[in-house]
Structure formats: C-alpha cells, structure tokens
Amino acid sequence: MEHNTFQRVKKTKKRMYGPEKLLVCGYRAAEHENFLEFLDQCGLKKIPVVFVGEKDSNATLKELLGRGDRSGQGEDSGLKRAVIMSGFTQDSLHLLISAYRSANLPPQLWATLTPVSEGWPIGFLLQELEKEAEAMRQK
C-alpha cells in the first residue's frame, strides 16, 4: 500500500478531501452520545458521524464514509480509539482537535482522509496511525 507523508494543516477555510463526515473508532456504546454532545458544544453538530466497530476492520474508508449518519451508534468498539475526518475545513479540524484536548478527554489517534487512504481498510489505517504515533513519541 502507498504511504503518505505528514503535511502541516493550516488554519484556513479550505475544505479537505472527501465528503464531510467523521469516522469514530474505539468508543464504547455508552460514550457515543457524549461524543455527539461534544460535537454540538463545538458547533459541529451538523457533521455526520459513523461509529466504526471491529466487524468493520476490513471495510475501506470509502465504504465506511458511504454509510448513513449515526451508523453503528449503540455498538461497542474494541478498535483503537481514533477519529478520521473527511471533508472538514482546516479551521474545523483545528477547532475539533483543540476542543478535544482542552476537554481532557482520553487520548486518541487523529487522521484526515486522503485520496490514497480512502481505499485502505480501517484496520490497516489504524495500525499505520499507531506506528506513526509511536514514532512521534520516540522523537
């Protein structure tokens, strides 16, 4: 599989690749409503959300992004905790990550959809994100 390199995201209104949606992995069912309330508090309530579980490990990001809003809600996920953002403006990306960190919520992985990654299975992406996070911790 092809790998990308990191690119710094600026604070602009430029929309990034893909349909506007969040893929949310690794959350217990009891946390889903809290995450949705958090989005509302950030002013991002209108963003469609897909909750991704273990049964989805082999589904590509493109397949998952084709699912309806709130798909998977109420189902526990034992996947690595992560949020994959698609079609966000760069301003919204910064808003979401900053608000999440300020709220002292559990650590998680973050990614944005790219033309390359949309064909990857979610399980593979999560493994790659974990490797990248470990490499950053080693620096």
N, C-alpha and C positions, 0 to 999 in steps of 0.2 A: 504494500500500500504506500502511496505517496505521502510524504510528510511535509508540513508547512513549517515556517519559522515564525517566531513571535513578531508581531508588529504592534507598536505602541498605538493605542487608541486615543485620539484627540477628543477634545470637548467641542463638538460641532453638532449641527442638526442633520448632518449627513446620515442617511439610512444605510445600514449594513445589509449584507446579503441575506436573501430568503424572506419568507412570509413572516409577518410579525407574530411571534409565538414564543413561549417558554417551554422547554422540556425540563421537568423537575424529577430528579432521581434520588433514591435513597431515603425518602421520607416515610415515616410510619403513617398509617391512615389517620391517626389521631392528630398529626401535625398538618394535614392538608388544609384544613380550614384556617389554622393560624397563619400559614403561608399566604393564603388568599387575602386574609385581613391585612397582613403586612403589605402586600401589593397595593391594596386600597389606601393604606396610610401613606404610601409613597406617591400616590396619584397615578398608579399604573393598573388600576382595577380593570380597565378595558382590554388588557393584554390577555389573549387566550393562553390557557395553561394545559399541558398534557402531563399527567403524572405517570412516570415510567417505572415498571416493576421488573423483577427477574425474568418473568416469562417473555419479556421484550428484548432480552440480551442480544438476540441475533437480528432484530429489526434495524433497518438503516434509519439514519436521522431523517431522511426524506420520507420514509414510510410513517415514522412517528409524527412528523410535522403535518402529515395528511389527516391525522385523527382530529376529532372534534374537541372543542373546548371542554375542559374538565374530564376528559377521557382518563380512566384509571383512578379517578378520585375514590377514596374509601378503601383502596387496596394497599396493604403494606408493601414496602420495597426494601429488599436487602441489598440493593446495589450500592455502590459507592455514592456518597452524598455529593450531588452536583446540580448545577443549573446551566443549561445550554440556551443561549439567547439567539434568536433568529429575527432578522428584520428590524432590530432595535435602532434607534438613532444613537449616535455615540454619546449624546447628552444623557439619554435614558439609561444607557449602560452604566455610566459613571454614577448616576443617581441611585440606581438599584444596588450596586456593589457598595457604595459609601454608606447608604442607609442600613444595609445588612450588617456591615462591620460595626457601625455605630450602635446597633441594637444588641451587640454582644451575643449574636446567635452562633450556633455551633459552626465550626469551620467546614467549608465545603469547597469543591472544585468549581471553577467557572470556565466557560468556553463560549465562543461565538461560532455560528455556523459559517462555513466557507464552501465554495464550490467543490473542493476536494473532500471535505469531511461529510458532506451530505450523503455520500454513498457508503460511508462507513457504518458498520453495526455499532449500536450504542455501547455494547460491551467492550469492543475494541477501543472506541474513543475514551471510555472511562479508564482503561488500562494506560493509554497514552498520556492522559491528563495526570494520572497518578505518577507516572515516570517523570513527567515534566516538573511536577510539584516537588518530587524528591530531589531532582537535580537543582532546583532553585534553593531548596533548604541546604544543600551541600555547599552552595556558594558562600 
